[in-house]
Amino acid sequence: MSRRIGLLLALSLTAAGLSVPAVPAAASTCGAVQTNWTAQATPHAAPEGLLNAYSDTGKGWTGADSTYSVPLPGGRTAWVFSDTFLGPVNPDGTRPTTTPFLNNSFVIQQGTKLKTVTGGTATNPTALVPPPSNGWYWFGAAQTSHAGRDLDVVALRFEKTGTGQWDWRWASNYLARFDSTTFKLKSLTPIPSAANVQWSGWLLRDGGYTYVYGVEDLGAAKYQHVARVRGDDLTAKPWEYWTGSGWSSDETASARVLQGVANEHSVTRWSDGYLLVTHDTNELFSKRVLGYFSCSPTGPWVKPVELYQTPETGGNIITYNSHDHPDLRRGTSLQVSYNVNSLVSDELYGDVSIYRPRFVSVTLAAAK
């Protein structure tokens, strides 16, 4: 937990191939951009109550962050998490200080039934992707591939650089492939990592491609980058990188598309264009959840609208990494999750309810 807190604290620190011609996106040629949108938010949307009740039982997952969702065959949903607490939970809502803590996990939902999936055994659970000798993996965006047979998760490898509490850094990107029935790890494959971009923010299938949204994390400044791969397998085809005017085979030619995105955000189809949902990282520990609009999956992202302000933010409590869940969307209502954490780790043991994802239903409508 302290490592994740360290990353959040670090927010306050400053820390050319052959180009394929493409037509730059115009900022005002689709209704999604031409419309002035307004947002109305309703907190505590599903499945927040279901996850909270499951957490309270203390029989598996009791809280985590990241919170990506992937529809699976058979009407199931995989909830993909990074730093994870397991049970038990004390009757007064506290956690024992000996509770297991893992760097990544799944919760599989079938209707109203939930099941925690980890590595290891029931008596000795481990992360789904075991940590390397000098670090750990956090999960990012995920999707199915190969007609739903595989569940593919971007895994960020972090490594220790010394013995101090803050002596660690992001090292490289991987694609962790799991069997979507047994959830056994099938492979861990390196993916592009040469441009200081964590290619884990979001995955969007659109027009025969999977668009990969990454974040160049400089501490006080975070920039979105965009890549794409033909098809649904990030390891099978060459990657292309958006340069701002076309696509390049050179990862280092990748352009900064938007400043102020969170490490985890979403890009989905909206109206006749695209919608980006993100926590506002232009300010430290912000409570603002923003939506941006574009006519293209590569931006430019314009006309930001405030979707929500997280009420938990304040004191030691921080909120972060909000994004949409298009698989849960109902008409013009988004289903947005965000993570809640404390800068004081002891508080997470004193109150199990803090470190759980929150869900907000956000209805977008054209301004009158």
N, C-alpha and C positions, 0 to 999 in steps of 0.2 A: 504493500500500500504506500509506503514512504516514497518509492520510486515514482509512482504516478503523481503523488503530491509534489515531488520535486520537479516533474515536468511542468505542472501547472504553475508552480512558483517561477519557473524559468520564463514564463510569459512576460515577466516584468523586466527581463534582461535583453539587451540587444545582442543579441547574439548574431558543327556545321555540316550536314550531309546533303545529298541531292534533294532539292526541294520539289515537291509535287504541287503544281499550281492548283489553287482553289480560289473560289470567289469569297472574299471577306464578307462576313455577315453584316447586313445593314441593321441599324439600331431601331428602325421604325417601319418595317415592311410587313408586320404581322399584327393581328389583333391582340396577341398576348402582350405586346409592347405598347401598342397604341392605346390600350385601355388603361384607365386610372383605377387601380384596384383598392378595395378597402378590405380589412380583415376583422373578423369577429371570432374570438377564441373562447372555448369552453374547456376548463381544466378537468383533470381526473377522468380522461376518456379511457375506453377499453384499449388494451388489456391491463391497464394499471391495477385495477382491483384484483384481477385474477393473479397477477404476479405477486402482489402484496400478500394475498391470502396464502399462496404457496410458500412465500418467504417466512411467514409467521409460523408455519408448521415446523420449520427447522429440519425438514427431512431431505434436504438437498441444497439447491441454490438458495442463498438468502440475500443476495445483492451483488451488483456488478456494474461496470460501465461499458461503453461502446454501443450496445443495443441495436445491432442490425438484425433485420428479419428477412428470411428467404422462404418463399413457398416451396414445398417439397411435394413429390408425388403422393397420392393417397390422402390429400386434404390436410397434410401436416405443415407446420411452420417450424423452421429452425431459428431460434433466437441465438445470435452470435455475440458473445461477450468477451471482454478482456479481463482485467483484474476482478477476481471473483471470490466472495466469501461463501463457504458452505456452512451447513448447520453443525451443531444444534443452536437453538435460540432459547434463552432462559425465559421462564414465565413472565418476568418483568420487562421483557423486550430488550434485554442486553445480550451481548455475545460473550461467550467465554473467550479469554485471551488465547486459548489453545485451539480455537476453531481453525479448520484448514483454510488456507488462502492460496489460490492458484492464479496464474497469469492469463489463462484463457479457458473457456468452457462453452458448452451449448446447453440450452434448454429447449426441448422438443415439445411442441404443443400439438395435441390432437383434440379438437373441440375445446373442452374445458379441462382436459387432463394435461398435466405437465410432468416432464421427466428430465432430470439433470443428467448430462453426459460429460464425463471427464475421462482422463486417462487413468492408468493405474488400476487399483482395486477398490472395493467398497471400504475396506479398512485402511487403505493407504492411497487415497486419490492423488492424482498428479495432473498437470496441465495436459490438454489434448495434444499440443505440440511440445514435447519435452524441452526444457531449457538447455541451451548449449552450455559448455563448461564455464563460460565467462559472461553469461548474460541471460536473456529471456526473450520470449516472443509475445507481442500484443497483436490481437486480431483487428483487422480493418474490414472493409466492404467485402461482400460475399455474393455468390450467385451459384446456380446449378449449371452444369455442362453435360454434354453427351446424353441428351434427351432425359435429363434429370437423374441419371445414374450416379453422378458425382456432385458433391457439394464442395465448391472451390472458395477458399478464404484467403485474402491477402494477409500475410503474416509479416509484421515488422520485427526485425531482429535488433535488439538493443544489446550493447556490451558495456562492461565495466572498464573504466580507464584507470582506476586506482582503488585505494581502500576507503576513501572518504565517502560520505553519504551521497554527495552530488557528483561523484566521479563516474559518470556513465553517459552514453550518447547513442543516438540512432546509428545503426551500422549499414543495414541493407534490407532489401525487399525480397520476399519469397511468396510463392503460391503453394498453400497447403491444400492438398486434395484429399477429401474424405469420401468413403462410400456413403451414399445418401440413405442407405438402409441400416447398415451396421455402425456407421460413424467411426469406422476404423481409419486411421491415417494411412493413405495409400502412397503418397509421395510428398516431398518437400523440395520444390524446384526454385532456384534463383530466378528472379525477374529483374528487369532493368533497375539500376541503382546508381548510375554514373553522374546524375545531374543534381544531387542533393535534394531530390524530390521523393517524398514518401507517397508511393502510388497506391494509396489505400483509402482515400476519402470516399469514393463512390464508384459504382459500376453501373453503366446505363447501356442497355441493348437498344439499338436504334439503327434502322436502315442497313441491316446486314453486318453491323459492327458492334463490338463492345467498346464503349467509351470509358476510359479509365481516368478518374479525376484524382490528381495528386496535390500535395501541399509542400511547398518549399517553406520550411519552418525556420525562421531566423530569430526566434524568440519573441521580440517585440513586434515583428512584422511577419505575416503569413501570406503567401501568394498561391493562388490556384494555378495549376498547370493541367493540360489536357493531352492525353494520348488516346490511341485507338488500336484495336486489333480486329482483323476480319474474323467473323464467327464468334463462338462462345468460349473458346479455349485460349486462355492468355499465354499458354506455353507452346502453342502449335504454329503460330504465324508470326511474322515480323511485326514489331511495334512501329507505329508512326506517331510523330509528335507535332502538335500544333505550334507553329512559329509566329502566329499572329496574322499571317496572310496565306498560309498553305501548310502542307504536311511534309515533314522531313524524316528521314531514317536516322538522323543524328539526335540522340537524346539530349545532348547539351544545347541543341538549338531550340529546345522547348521554351515557349514564351510565358511570361507572367501574364495571366489573364485578368485576375481580380485580386486586390489586396483586401485583407480583413476577413477572410474565410477561416473557419475552424478546421482542425485536422480531420474531423469527421463532419461531412455535410452531405447534401443530396442534390441531384439534378434529375428532374423528371419531366415528362411531357406535360404541358399545360396549355389548354385551349389549342391554338394552332402554333404554339411555340414551346418554350421550356421555362421551368421554374427552378431556381436555386434556393434552397433553404439552409441557413447557417446561423450559428451564434455569431454575434458581432465581435470580432477580435481586434477591431480598431481601438477598443478601450479595454483596460485590464479588468478581468473578472466581470465582464458585462452581464447584465440580466436581459439584454435585448436579443430577440430572435427575429431575423430579417428574411424577407423574400426578395429575390431579384428576378428579372425577366429578360428573355432573349428570344430571338427568332432562330437561333442556331445552338446546337449543343456545345459549341466552342465560344459562346458569347458574341459580342460584348454583353455584359450583364448590367442592366440599367433599371431605373425607377424603383429603388429599394422601398419596400413597405414593411413597417414594423408589424410582425405577426403576433407577438406576445412579449410580455415581460415576466420573467420567472420570479415568483414571489419569495422563493426560498433564499435568494441571494442576499447576503449581508452577514456581518460579523465573520465568523470562521467558515460559513457555508458558501460554497461556490457552485455555479451551474455552468455547463459547457456541452459542446458537441451535439447540438440539436440538429435533427434532420427528419425528413418526411419518410413515411412508410407507404409507398404507392400500392402495395398489395392490400393495405387496409383502407384505402381511400374510398369514400362514398360520395359520388357525384362531385360537387365543388368543395367538399370538406376534406381537408388534409388531415392526416393523423401524424402528428409531430411528436417525437420523443426528445428528451434531453436528460443529461446525467446530473446527479447531485452528489456532492462530496464535501468533505471538511478538510480544512488546512491543519486541523489537529486530529491526528489519527485516533487518539483515545476516544474521541467522540463517536467514532464509527463502531466501537465496541460498546459504548454506553447507550446507543440508540440504534437498533437494527433498521429503523425506518428511514434513516438518512440516505444510505447508500443504495438507493433503488432508482430505476428510471421512472420518470414522470411522462405522462402522455397528455397531449392537448389536441382537441379537435378544432381546427381553424377553417372557417368558411370564408372564401374569397368571393367578393362580388364587385361588379362594376360600380364605380361611384356614380351617383345620380347628379 
